[in-house]
């Protein structure tokens, strides 16, 4: 019987090294010298130089006047081929399934863009008594955990625009003082819990999702009947939900530290 080879057996060492060099770049390391690359890759200067020269000749890195390397235009071109919505759907679906298995309730990912939130992915509970989500539906942002968890992390200018659009659309509303209180509470905790705000007898947990520039791109929400999805049930799953949502944000390019549980 032929032994199956591990996928890593097919890796090409030189390609691995080149990719590792690109992975050295981060929000805190946007310019890197040859010496710094050599140290980070644990390679000698000669080998490191050849790797960087190959990457530079292909447009993946550029050499600045101060002798440091930065990401090149080819990285930008490739990045534009994956739009944020497609990436959020692709990376988010396995997270939804994992958290659905954990919670037993209905989950949804809603994306934020131009003052509106839209349900783009969901996994519904297998229980008889359950809450449902409608794909591509417009989600109110001034009431309910789904919208409020994202609303709280908008910039001041974007928040004003979002509130104006939500009110013009005739969505569920609240006054400015309540919005300010929601923002303060959500930013302090890193999540928002609603009790019958959007639908009667429905509780929900909402956690913001962030993109590569630290901007909020949507939220994950878990929705359940208030007879079952009570505060104790929410607290029990909260650490895992925050962890998985943070990892999702990181896969979307987010590099800052996610909020800790109080």
Backbone as CSV, one residue per row, in Angstrom:
resi,resn,N_x,N_y,N_z,CA_x,CA_y,CA_z,C_x,C_y,C_z
1,UNK,0.843,-1.194,0.000,0.000,0.000,0.000,0.885,1.254,0.000
2,UNK,0.608,2.151,-0.934,1.428,3.336,-1.080,1.116,4.325,0.043
3,UNK,2.155,4.775,0.714,1.973,5.703,1.827,1.671,7.101,1.291
4,UNK,0.639,7.724,1.881,0.250,9.052,1.431,1.234,10.091,1.963
5,UNK,1.678,10.979,1.090,2.640,11.992,1.485,1.933,13.192,2.099
6,UNK,2.580,13.786,3.058,2.066,15.011,3.659,2.163,16.147,2.645
7,UNK,1.204,17.062,2.656,1.209,18.181,1.707,2.482,19.009,1.803
8,UNK,3.040,19.091,3.023,4.259,19.876,3.202,5.452,19.277,2.469
9,UNK,5.354,17.983,2.125,6.441,17.342,1.393,6.620,17.947,0.003
10,UNK,5.581,18.613,-0.504,5.619,19.184,-1.845,6.080,20.645,-1.840
11,UNK,6.296,21.199,-0.637,6.734,22.589,-0.553,8.107,22.781,-1.192
12,UNK,8.270,23.916,-1.865,9.550,24.293,-2.449,10.217,25.275,-1.494
13,UNK,11.400,24.940,-1.043,12.048,25.691,0.021,12.253,27.156,-0.342
14,UNK,12.684,27.415,-1.563,12.953,28.797,-1.965,11.669,29.630,-1.992
15,UNK,10.565,28.998,-2.401,9.278,29.697,-2.415,8.813,29.968,-0.989
16,UNK,9.007,28.974,-0.117,8.658,29.148,1.293,9.387,30.342,1.892
17,UNK,10.665,30.455,1.581,11.466,31.554,2.125,10.990,32.903,1.605
18,UNK,10.638,32.953,0.323,10.156,34.206,-0.259,8.835,34.631,0.380
19,UNK,7.949,33.669,0.574,6.667,33.972,1.209,6.866,34.390,2.662
20,UNK,7.796,33.757,3.343,8.092,34.131,4.729,8.604,35.568,4.798
21,UNK,9.377,35.963,3.787,9.867,37.345,3.746,8.712,38.329,3.629
22,UNK,7.750,38.021,2.782,6.577,38.904,2.637,5.764,38.963,3.928
23,UNK,5.720,37.852,4.639,4.956,37.804,5.880,5.625,38.566,7.019
24,UNK,6.855,39.010,6.807,7.527,39.832,7.825,6.890,41.216,7.932
25,UNK,6.260,41.677,6.840,5.612,42.987,6.858,4.362,42.935,7.738
26,UNK,4.132,44.012,8.448,2.934,44.127,9.290,2.631,45.602,9.484
27,UNK,1.576,45.889,10.236,1.225,47.281,10.503,2.332,48.028,11.215
28,UNK,3.125,47.300,12.000,4.225,47.921,12.735,5.564,47.812,12.015
29,UNK,5.590,47.057,10.943,6.830,46.851,10.184,6.535,47.069,8.702
30,UNK,6.440,48.326,8.302,6.118,48.651,6.917,7.380,48.868,6.077
31,UNK,8.487,49.139,6.747,9.791,49.269,6.088,10.786,48.381,6.828
32,UNK,11.491,47.527,6.073,12.391,46.568,6.715,13.730,46.571,5.982
33,UNK,14.804,46.633,6.736,16.153,46.634,6.141,16.607,45.201,5.853
34,UNK,17.679,45.104,5.072,18.252,43.796,4.756,18.675,43.069,6.036
35,UNK,19.317,43.793,6.955,19.756,43.185,8.210,18.571,42.679,9.031
36,UNK,17.492,43.452,9.041,16.302,43.046,9.794,15.666,41.807,9.179
37,UNK,15.607,41.770,7.847,15.098,40.573,7.170,15.954,39.354,7.505
38,UNK,17.244,39.525,7.450,18.164,38.425,7.718,17.934,37.852,9.112
39,UNK,17.747,38.743,10.066,17.515,38.297,11.443,16.146,37.625,11.593
40,UNK,15.117,38.221,11.007,13.754,37.691,11.145,13.591,36.345,10.451
41,UNK,14.324,36.152,9.346,14.218,34.899,8.592,15.240,33.853,9.041
42,UNK,16.169,34.277,9.902,17.258,33.387,10.364,18.068,32.865,9.179
43,UNK,18.357,33.775,8.244,19.153,33.437,7.067,20.349,34.383,6.977
44,UNK,21.406,33.966,6.285,22.541,34.872,6.116,22.183,35.990,5.137
45,UNK,23.004,37.049,5.136,22.684,38.237,4.339,22.668,37.938,2.842
46,UNK,23.569,37.065,2.385,23.659,36.757,0.962,22.378,36.085,0.464
47,UNK,21.904,35.076,1.195,20.668,34.374,0.815,19.478,35.315,0.896
48,UNK,19.433,36.105,1.954,18.328,37.055,2.131,18.304,38.063,0.988
49,UNK,19.466,38.563,0.586,19.549,39.540,-0.499,19.013,38.949,-1.799
50,UNK,19.364,37.690,-2.099,18.896,37.056,-3.339,17.373,36.908,-3.327
51,UNK,16.820,36.549,-2.178,15.356,36.420,-2.064,14.686,37.769,-2.309
52,UNK,15.199,38.818,-1.682,14.609,40.143,-1.815,14.765,40.695,-3.228
53,UNK,15.895,40.397,-3.851,16.113,40.845,-5.227,15.117,40.180,-6.169
54,UNK,14.867,38.899,-5.969,13.873,38.184,-6.783,12.486,38.793,-6.596
55,UNK,12.128,39.073,-5.360,10.828,39.685,-5.080,10.737,41.085,-5.688
56,UNK,11.834,41.839,-5.624,11.845,43.200,-6.178,11.704,43.168,-7.696
57,UNK,12.389,42.240,-8.333,12.323,42.151,-9.795,10.926,41.775,-10.285
58,UNK,10.132,41.130,-9.407,8.770,40.735,-9.770,7.724,41.731,-9.278
59,UNK,8.171,42.792,-8.633,7.247,43.833,-8.202,6.585,43.607,-6.848
60,UNK,7.039,42.580,-6.119,6.416,42.282,-4.830,6.969,43.149,-3.701
61,UNK,8.202,43.621,-3.848,8.764,44.583,-2.893,9.472,45.680,-3.689
62,UNK,9.693,46.797,-3.029,10.440,47.905,-3.625,11.512,48.344,-2.642
63,UNK,12.613,48.864,-3.174,13.716,49.356,-2.345,13.644,50.871,-2.296
64,UNK,13.519,51.426,-1.094,13.401,52.874,-0.927,14.771,53.539,-0.946
65,UNK,14.775,54.884,-0.972,16.018,55.638,-1.000,16.843,55.446,0.270
66,UNK,16.156,55.132,1.380,16.893,54.937,2.637,17.398,53.503,2.812
67,UNK,17.287,52.709,1.727,17.843,51.365,1.752,16.959,50.314,2.414
68,UNK,15.698,50.644,2.661,14.782,49.678,3.265,13.778,49.199,2.220
69,UNK,13.194,48.029,2.484,12.249,47.425,1.561,10.811,47.694,2.027
70,UNK,9.934,47.938,1.054,8.501,48.102,1.318,7.740,47.203,0.355
71,UNK,6.466,46.959,0.654,5.645,46.153,-0.256,5.481,46.858,-1.590
72,UNK,5.494,46.067,-2.674,5.416,46.633,-4.011,4.014,46.675,-4.592
73,UNK,3.922,47.211,-5.812,2.630,47.418,-6.460,1.939,46.104,-6.810
74,UNK,2.707,45.033,-6.988,2.103,43.749,-7.330,1.238,43.234,-6.181
75,UNK,1.650,43.523,-4.948,0.847,43.147,-3.788,-0.498,43.873,-3.822
76,UNK,-0.464,45.158,-4.157,-1.699,45.941,-4.244,-2.618,45.402,-5.334
77,UNK,-2.035,45.040,-6.477,-2.846,44.513,-7.586,-3.544,43.216,-7.185
78,UNK,-2.816,42.318,-6.566,-3.398,41.043,-6.156,-4.460,41.244,-5.074
79,UNK,-4.197,42.194,-4.171,-5.146,42.453,-3.095,-6.492,42.923,-3.607
80,UNK,-6.480,43.666,-4.711,-7.733,44.173,-5.268,-8.577,43.079,-5.897
81,UNK,-7.983,41.923,-6.173,-8.728,40.836,-6.806,-9.695,40.153,-5.836
82,UNK,-9.485,40.323,-4.548,-10.378,39.749,-3.546,-11.146,40.879,-2.885
83,UNK,-12.421,41.028,-3.226,-13.202,42.111,-2.622,-13.590,41.725,-1.201
84,UNK,-13.844,42.738,-0.387,-14.093,42.533,1.041,-15.299,41.643,1.310
85,UNK,-16.360,41.808,0.529,-17.586,41.054,0.767,-17.368,39.562,0.523
86,UNK,-16.704,39.229,-0.582,-16.421,37.828,-0.885,-15.540,37.211,0.184
87,UNK,-14.531,37.963,0.626,-13.618,37.479,1.659,-14.354,37.267,2.974
88,UNK,-15.228,38.190,3.333,-15.986,38.073,4.584,-16.900,36.849,4.557
89,UNK,-17.543,36.598,3.428,-18.398,35.420,3.295,-17.592,34.135,3.400
90,UNK,-16.494,34.084,2.663,-15.679,32.865,2.600,-15.058,32.531,3.952
91,UNK,-14.489,33.533,4.598,-13.829,33.299,5.881,-14.831,33.170,7.021
92,UNK,-15.993,33.781,6.868,-16.969,33.792,7.947,-17.827,32.549,8.064
93,UNK,-18.087,31.862,6.954,-18.995,30.721,6.990,-18.527,29.610,7.932
94,UNK,-17.242,29.210,7.908,-16.805,28.182,8.869,-16.928,28.637,10.323
95,UNK,-16.741,29.936,10.560,-16.884,30.472,11.919,-18.336,30.367,12.374
96,UNK,-19.255,30.689,11.481,-20.682,30.565,11.801,-21.037,29.137,12.186
97,UNK,-20.544,28.178,11.401,-20.874,26.781,11.671,-20.297,26.327,13.001
98,UNK,-19.086,26.736,13.280,-18.445,26.358,14.545,-19.213,26.923,15.733
99,UNK,-19.616,28.177,15.652,-20.330,28.803,16.752,-21.783,28.319,16.838
100,UNK,-22.340,27.898,15.711,-23.689,27.316,15.738,-23.671,25.987,16.481
101,UNK,-22.631,25.185,16.234,-22.491,23.917,16.951,-22.310,24.163,18.444
102,UNK,-21.625,25.245,18.786,-21.368,25.574,20.187,-22.618,26.078,20.892
103,UNK,-23.351,26.954,20.229,-24.480,27.630,20.878,-25.820,26.943,20.676
104,UNK,-25.987,26.263,19.545,-27.270,25.651,19.218,-28.293,26.653,18.724
105,UNK,-27.859,27.909,18.537,-28.785,28.950,18.097,-28.482,29.384,16.665
106,UNK,-29.299,30.298,16.163,-29.125,30.838,14.816,-28.030,31.903,14.821
107,UNK,-27.177,31.867,13.803,-26.112,32.867,13.657,-26.199,33.549,12.306
108,UNK,-25.688,34.784,12.262,-25.657,35.524,11.007,-24.430,36.417,10.961
109,UNK,-23.924,36.621,9.750,-22.918,37.653,9.508,-23.579,38.716,8.652
110,UNK,-23.483,39.952,9.113,-24.034,41.083,8.370,-22.911,42.041,8.028
111,UNK,-22.874,42.498,6.798,-21.821,43.409,6.355,-22.300,44.853,6.464
112,UNK,-21.355,45.747,6.720,-21.684,47.177,6.792,-21.079,47.906,5.602
113,UNK,-21.881,48.750,4.972,-21.386,49.583,3.878,-22.370,50.722,3.640
114,UNK,-21.824,51.930,3.567,-22.616,53.114,3.212,-23.860,53.295,4.082
115,UNK,-23.687,53.151,5.395,-24.780,53.440,6.307,-25.822,52.352,6.447
116,UNK,-25.595,51.202,5.833,-26.581,50.116,5.891,-25.894,48.803,6.259
117,UNK,-26.677,47.888,6.855,-26.193,46.537,7.125,-27.051,45.526,6.396
118,UNK,-26.393,44.505,5.845,-27.075,43.480,5.068,-26.641,42.104,5.536
119,UNK,-27.591,41.198,5.690,-27.284,39.815,6.068,-26.697,39.095,4.860
120,UNK,-25.451,38.629,4.990,-24.779,38.000,3.842,-24.524,36.510,4.050
121,UNK,-24.622,36.028,5.285,-24.398,34.599,5.554,-25.111,34.222,6.836
122,UNK,-25.551,32.965,6.917,-26.271,32.534,8.112,-26.177,31.029,8.290
123,UNK,-26.390,30.601,9.532,-26.579,29.196,9.867,-27.719,29.171,10.868
124,UNK,-28.807,28.498,10.527,-29.969,28.511,11.403,-29.959,27.341,12.379
125,UNK,-30.525,27.577,13.544,-30.605,26.554,14.578,-31.397,25.349,14.070
126,UNK,-31.025,24.168,14.557,-31.737,22.945,14.186,-32.885,22.646,15.148
127,UNK,-33.071,23.493,16.154,-34.132,23.277,17.122,-35.479,23.714,16.564
128,UNK,-36.536,23.125,17.094,-37.890,23.430,16.606,-38.221,24.893,16.852
129,UNK,-37.996,25.348,18.069,-38.207,26.756,18.402,-36.906,27.497,18.118
130,UNK,-36.931,28.334,17.099,-35.699,29.014,16.689,-36.019,30.363,16.059
131,UNK,-34.990,31.161,15.931,-35.096,32.429,15.215,-34.549,32.241,13.805
132,UNK,-35.036,33.028,12.877,-34.598,32.908,11.490,-34.020,34.228,10.988
133,UNK,-33.174,34.129,9.981,-32.594,35.302,9.322,-32.870,35.189,7.824
134,UNK,-33.056,36.321,7.182,-33.308,36.343,5.746,-32.081,36.904,5.043
135,UNK,-31.480,36.107,4.175,-30.303,36.560,3.440,-30.630,37.788,2.597
136,UNK,-29.686,38.702,2.523,-29.780,39.938,1.745,-30.798,40.935,2.299
137,UNK,-31.294,40.666,3.498,-32.250,41.603,4.105,-31.514,42.775,4.744
138,UNK,-32.200,43.906,4.806,-31.658,45.113,5.425,-31.824,45.010,6.938
139,UNK,-30.751,45.248,7.693,-30.766,45.084,9.141,-30.738,46.458,9.818
140,UNK,-31.723,46.784,10.667,-31.693,48.058,11.399,-30.434,48.168,12.248
141,UNK,-29.902,49.370,12.346,-28.660,49.558,13.079,-28.825,50.322,14.394
142,UNK,-29.966,50.941,14.601,-30.164,51.732,15.812,-30.854,50.934,16.916
143,UNK,-31.295,49.738,16.599,-31.877,48.822,17.578,-31.374,47.413,17.291
144,UNK,-31.162,46.610,18.334,-30.745,45.228,18.157,-29.234,45.061,18.188
145,UNK,-28.804,43.904,18.652,-27.372,43.641,18.836,-26.595,43.596,17.522
146,UNK,-27.235,43.104,16.472,-26.545,42.973,15.185,-26.041,44.324,14.692
147,UNK,-26.945,45.295,14.648,-26.576,46.615,14.149,-25.799,47.447,15.142
148,UNK,-26.207,47.409,16.401,-25.568,48.269,17.401,-24.113,47.894,17.658
149,UNK,-23.781,46.611,17.571,-22.396,46.200,17.817,-21.456,46.772,16.763
150,UNK,-21.942,46.988,15.552,-21.129,47.608,14.497,-21.201,49.129,14.576
151,UNK,-22.384,49.648,14.844,-22.599,51.092,14.945,-21.615,51.735,15.924
152,UNK,-21.342,51.044,17.022,-20.516,51.600,18.100,-19.083,51.891,17.675
153,UNK,-18.624,51.288,16.580,-17.226,51.438,16.188,-17.045,52.273,14.917
154,UNK,-18.101,52.937,14.492,-17.978,53.833,13.343,-17.279,55.122,13.763
155,UNK,-16.573,55.740,12.824,-15.980,57.049,13.097,-17.098,58.062,13.322
156,UNK,-16.754,59.183,13.913,-17.769,60.196,14.219,-18.505,60.649,12.965
157,UNK,-17.762,60.884,11.901,-18.375,61.328,10.645,-19.262,60.239,10.051
158,UNK,-18.760,58.992,10.050,-19.532,57.880,9.492,-20.763,57.589,10.344
159,UNK,-20.637,57.754,11.664,-21.772,57.537,12.564,-22.905,58.504,12.249
160,UNK,-22.579,59.766,12.067,-23.602,60.767,11.743,-24.311,60.416,10.434
161,UNK,-23.522,60.004,9.453,-24.105,59.637,8.154,-24.984,58.400,8.281
162,UNK,-24.512,57.409,9.046,-25.259,56.172,9.239,-26.602,56.434,9.930
163,UNK,-26.578,57.216,10.992,-27.814,57.520,11.721,-28.806,58.243,10.807
164,UNK,-28.294,59.163,10.009,-29.159,59.898,9.082,-29.797,58.952,8.059
165,UNK,-29.001,58.039,7.524,-29.511,57.089,6.531,-30.523,56.138,7.162
166,UNK,-30.235,55.668,8.366,-31.152,54.757,9.052,-32.504,55.426,9.309
167,UNK,-32.485,56.668,9.712,-33.731,57.387,9.979,-34.490,57.685,8.690
168,UNK,-33.765,58.001,7.639,-34.410,58.243,6.345,-35.061,56.969,5.816
169,UNK,-34.452,55.818,6.118,-34.987,54.537,5.656,-36.190,54.085,6.472
170,UNK,-36.458,54.779,7.578,-37.608,54.421,8.412,-37.358,53.220,9.301
171,UNK,-36.080,52.891,9.547,-35.765,51.773,10.425,-36.021,52.139,11.888
172,UNK,-36.046,51.125,12.750,-36.253,51.358,14.175,-35.282,52.414,14.676
173,UNK,-35.784,53.345,15.501,-35.000,54.517,15.874,-34.839,54.619,17.386
174,UNK,-33.918,55.463,17.811,-33.751,55.831,19.212,-33.127,57.223,19.234
175,UNK,-33.149,57.881,20.401,-32.621,59.245,20.448,-31.097,59.233,20.558
176,UNK,-30.509,60.422,20.407,-29.056,60.546,20.373,-28.403,60.167,21.704
177,UNK,-29.073,60.446,22.809,-28.522,60.087,24.118,-28.407,58.568,24.260
178,UNK,-29.405,57.855,23.759,-29.372,56.396,23.825,-28.257,55.846,22.938
179,UNK,-28.066,56.448,21.768,-26.982,56.027,20.879,-25.635,56.203,21.558
180,UNK,-25.451,57.348,22.233,-24.191,57.608,22.937,-23.947,56.580,24.042
181,UNK,-25.014,56.213,24.751,-24.886,55.214,25.822,-24.539,53.844,25.253
182,UNK,-25.141,53.497,24.118,-24.858,52.216,23.456,-23.403,52.150,23.015
183,UNK,-22.918,53.235,22.432,-21.532,53.281,21.973,-20.571,53.095,23.142
184,UNK,-20.826,53.800,24.238,-19.962,53.707,25.414,-19.949,52.290,25.984
185,UNK,-21.127,51.695,26.125,-21.228,50.343,26.686,-20.554,49.318,25.791
186,UNK,-20.793,49.411,24.480,-20.262,48.419,23.547,-18.748,48.497,23.438
187,UNK,-18.220,49.702,23.380,-16.769,49.856,23.288,-16.073,49.403,24.562
188,UNK,-16.747,49.542,25.685,-16.171,49.115,26.956,-16.095,47.589,27.031
189,UNK,-17.143,46.917,26.534,-17.211,45.458,26.633,-16.649,44.735,25.414
190,UNK,-16.802,45.352,24.244,-16.395,44.681,23.010,-17.519,43.893,22.367
191,UNK,-18.724,43.985,22.898,-19.886,43.278,22.351,-21.149,43.975,22.862
192,UNK,-22.296,43.570,22.290,-23.571,44.145,22.731,-24.615,43.036,22.825
193,UNK,-25.391,43.041,23.890,-26.479,42.082,24.091,-27.802,42.830,24.082
194,UNK,-28.739,42.356,23.298,-30.065,42.985,23.242,-31.138,42.015,23.740
195,UNK,-32.155,42.601,24.357,-33.290,41.825,24.863,-34.578,42.408,24.272
196,UNK,-35.152,41.709,23.309,-36.408,42.122,22.673,-36.348,43.541,22.098
197,UNK,-35.194,43.953,21.586,-35.068,45.294,20.996,-35.578,45.322,19.556
198,UNK,-35.202,44.305,18.797,-35.561,44.251,17.382,-36.844,43.442,17.202
199,UNK,-36.889,42.260,17.796,-38.081,41.404,17.765,-38.454,41.033,19.189
200,UNK,-39.740,40.982,19.464,-40.213,40.591,20.788,-39.813,39.153,21.111
201,UNK,-39.467,38.936,22.376,-39.120,37.600,22.881,-37.889,36.996,22.212
202,UNK,-37.015,37.888,21.720,-35.775,37.436,21.070,-34.593,38.155,21.713
203,UNK,-33.606,37.381,22.148,-32.362,37.944,22.663,-31.254,37.725,21.640
204,UNK,-30.267,38.608,21.653,-29.190,38.494,20.667,-27.868,38.998,21.235
205,UNK,-26.794,38.409,20.736,-25.432,38.821,21.051,-24.775,39.270,19.761
206,UNK,-24.228,40.474,19.754,-23.559,40.996,18.565,-22.119,41.353,18.849
207,UNK,-21.221,40.961,17.931,-19.790,41.238,18.067,-19.303,41.868,16.761
208,UNK,-18.592,43.000,16.836,-18.125,43.654,15.609,-17.019,42.868,14.914
209,UNK,-16.972,42.998,13.597,-15.906,42.420,12.779,-15.133,43.586,12.163
210,UNK,-13.806,43.519,12.233,-12.977,44.607,11.724,-12.173,44.177,10.509
211,UNK,-11.866,45.148,9.649,-11.070,44.906,8.462,-9.630,45.350,8.632
212,UNK,-8.907,45.392,7.519,-7.453,45.579,7.587,-7.025,46.962,8.024
213,UNK,-7.874,47.962,7.904,-7.499,49.303,8.345,-8.089,49.639,9.709
214,UNK,-8.625,48.635,10.385,-9.229,48.868,11.682,-10.664,49.344,11.612
215,UNK,-11.204,49.445,10.391,-12.598,49.867,10.225,-13.534,48.689,10.465
216,UNK,-14.693,48.974,11.042,-15.681,47.921,11.233,-16.289,47.578,9.877
217,UNK,-16.362,46.276,9.558,-16.892,45.838,8.269,-18.206,45.082,8.414
218,UNK,-18.613,44.831,9.656,-19.863,44.107,9.891,-19.917,43.564,11.297
219,UNK,-20.733,42.546,11.480,-20.843,41.921,12.805,-21.288,40.477,12.677
220,UNK,-20.955,39.717,13.708,-21.504,38.374,13.892,-22.564,38.476,14.973
221,UNK,-23.703,37.874,14.751,-24.741,37.890,15.778,-25.275,36.478,16.009
222,UNK,-25.596,36.211,17.257,-26.238,34.961,17.658,-27.611,35.337,18.198
223,UNK,-28.644,34.705,17.660,-30.017,35.093,17.975,-30.786,33.879,18.472
224,UNK,-31.511,34.053,19.575,-32.286,32.941,20.112,-33.503,33.410,20.889
225,UNK,-34.462,32.532,21.106,-35.650,32.882,21.888,-35.269,33.205,23.333
226,UNK,-35.955,34.195,23.923,-35.575,34.622,25.276,-35.877,33.576,26.346
227,UNK,-36.633,32.540,26.000,-36.887,31.460,26.948,-35.686,30.523,27.084
228,UNK,-34.757,30.589,26.104,-33.608,29.670,26.088,-32.270,30.416,26.037
229,UNK,-32.198,31.449,25.219,-30.949,32.202,25.046,-30.893,33.324,26.082
230,UNK,-30.755,32.917,27.323,-30.756,33.849,28.458,-29.333,34.330,28.731
231,UNK,-29.180,35.277,29.654,-27.866,35.860,29.930,-26.839,34.817,30.357
232,UNK,-27.249,33.843,31.144,-26.308,32.800,31.578,-25.779,32.005,30.390
233,UNK,-26.653,31.726,29.425,-26.236,30.989,28.223,-25.280,31.831,27.378
234,UNK,-25.538,33.136,27.334,-24.675,34.035,26.566,-23.288,34.126,27.203
235,UNK,-23.252,34.299,28.522,-21.982,34.416,29.238,-21.144,33.143,29.069
236,UNK,-21.810,32.000,29.032,-21.109,30.721,28.926,-20.332,30.604,27.609
237,UNK,-20.914,31.078,26.515,-20.267,30.931,25.208,-19.451,32.164,24.806
238,UNK,-19.580,33.253,25.574,-18.978,34.525,25.192,-17.475,34.458,24.909
239,UNK,-16.650,33.832,25.760,-15.202,33.794,25.466,-14.878,33.158,24.112
240,UNK,-15.569,32.065,23.784,-15.318,31.402,22.499,-15.786,32.261,21.328
241,UNK,-16.909,32.938,21.504,-17.429,33.783,20.433,-16.483,34.955,20.164
242,UNK,-16.011,35.592,21.228,-15.065,36.702,21.068,-13.760,36.234,20.424
243,UNK,-13.297,35.068,20.823,-12.055,34.533,20.266,-12.189,34.266,18.776
244,UNK,-13.267,33.591,18.377,-13.455,33.245,16.970,-13.674,34.495,16.109
245,UNK,-14.375,35.479,16.652,-14.607,36.714,15.903,-13.307,37.495,15.745
246,UNK,-12.474,37.504,16.776,-11.161,38.157,16.696,-10.301,37.490,15.626
247,UNK,-10.307,36.158,15.587,-9.532,35.436,14.574,-10.046,35.739,13.167
248,UNK,-11.370,35.868,13.039,-11.955,36.219,11.744,-11.476,37.604,11.314
249,UNK,-11.506,38.560,12.232,-11.019,39.910,11.925,-9.563,39.871,11.486
250,UNK,-8.762,39.064,12.150,-7.342,38.958,11.785,-7.166,38.372,10.392
251,UNK,-8.031,37.429,10.015,-7.952,36.855,8.665,-8.364,37.883,7.606
252,UNK,-9.104,38.889,8.033,-9.488,39.962,7.119,-8.442,41.077,7.089
253,UNK,-7.380,40.921,7.886,-6.295,41.894,7.876,-6.205,42.777,9.094
254,UNK,-7.085,42.569,10.066,-7.073,43.401,11.280,-5.900,43.017,12.169
255,UNK,-5.149,44.005,12.642,-3.933,43.717,13.390,-3.940,44.244,14.816
256,UNK,-4.919,45.080,15.176,-4.940,45.619,16.527,-5.502,44.597,17.506
257,UNK,-5.296,44.849,18.794,-5.778,43.949,19.834,-7.283,44.080,19.977
258,UNK,-7.987,42.958,19.960,-9.439,42.970,20.120,-9.797,43.270,21.571
259,UNK,-10.998,43.827,21.818,-11.402,44.158,23.183,-11.442,42.935,24.083
260,UNK,-11.041,43.115,25.333,-11.077,42.041,26.316,-12.424,42.034,27.033
261,UNK,-12.801,40.877,27.573,-14.038,40.774,28.345,-13.837,41.418,29.711
262,UNK,-14.795,42.178,30.145,-14.725,42.767,31.485,-15.185,41.760,32.511
